[in-house]
Amino acid sequence: MRLAGGWCWFVQVERLRRDGPPETLALCDLTAPELAALTAARAPLPGSDCARPALMGVVNVTPDSFSDGGLFFDAGQAIAHGVALRRAGADLLDVGGESTRPGSDPVSTQKEIARIAPVVAGLAGHGPVSIDTRKAAVAAAALDAGAGLVNDVSALGHDPALAPLVAARGVPVCLMHAQGAPKTMQQAPRYDNVTLDVFDWLAQRVAVAEAAGIARNRIIVDPGIGFGKTVEHNLQLLRDLAVFHMLGCQILLGASRKRFIGVIGGGEDPPDRVAGSIAVALWAVAQGVQILRVHDVAETRQALSLQAAITTGTGQAERN
């Protein structure tokens, strides 16, 4: 069967349980709703039509982001960077004005709007733009400036006004799992079963979004790699990525340049983690993940093109 109507196929399913070992099931063992959740084609969203993996390029308009250290804090530099990412193959751009790296401090609404509004406006004419924010007022300003998607690391849990805003504007939203606030989330995170705990939490947040009037076909889920997780938590979530297809939503993965990549593969500084980031991206695409949030667009696009050419014959290959 085709997974989520995309490029992956599956012939068996592994059921994960809290009270016992995984159980392998044949497709005929699944209920009709279970099979439908796994196979139904996901609705196209800005920058992601599910025909192939979509790349979300990161545009940090912050002085303290973990990945680029404020290189694009100036609005003009941020716009130029976003345009370059689009030319390199980004399908959509994610603009953020508040760092949510471990240990970061919150930014005022006014300051965040001042950072992101001119950048969103400057990039909206170049293709789909997402706003990375937890605040309704910031999201509203970005949507007014031309953004078409809200990416909320708090999964609508930080600002009670954000869910009604998303519903009223009719835009998609990405719900990300995080354990704790950015300031303290990496202080000894713990789970009973990280995969099932994150799955159940996201299922509950999807239900909250639907109750607010946001259709499931406009919801994206993100397991939140590095947000209140140890290295082993991150690895287990990556191993089990396919389970999140049961939520019936597009899946976004944001693992690019994160610290666990440097811990495992080397790379003290985030820009030195490109190769490891691409390895994780290729694994995620093999699990049917529809959207990859990445810093290194050109390198990831090249890797995906080769992966597609080898596995499905759909890539462009130069012949000598």
QUITA-V740308 format. One line per field, one symbol per residue. ss: DSSP state (h for helix, s for strand, l for the rest). phi: phi as a letter, one per 30 degrees, with the letter a starting at -180 (. if undefined). A space follows every 10 residues. Layout:
BEGIN
ss=???
phi=???
END
This chain:
BEGIN
ss=lshhhlllsl lsssslllll llsssshhhl lhhhhhhhhl llllsllsll lllsssssss llllllllll llllhhhhhh hhhhhhhhll lsssssllll llllllllhh hhhhhhhhhh hhhhhhllss sslllhhhhh hhhhhlllss sslllllllh hhhhhhhhhl lsssssllll llllllllll lllhhhhhhh hhhhhhhhhh hllllhhhss ssllllllll hhhhhhhhhl hhhhhhhlls ssslllllhh hhhhhllllh hhhhhhhhhh hhhhhhllll ssssllhhhh hhhhhhhhhh hlllllllll
phi=.ddhicccbb bbbcccbdca debdbddddd ddddddddcd ddddbeibci dadcccdcbc cbdbdddbii dbddeddddd ddddddddkd dacccbcbdc deidcdcded dddddcedde ddcedckebc ccaccddddd dddddkdbac ccdchicdbd ddeddddddi cdbcccdbcj deebdcdhdb bdbedddded ddeddddddd ddjcdedccc cbdieicibd edeedddddc eddddddibd ccbcceided ddddcikdce ddcddddded ddddddcidd bccbccdddd ddddddeddd dbicdcbdcc
END
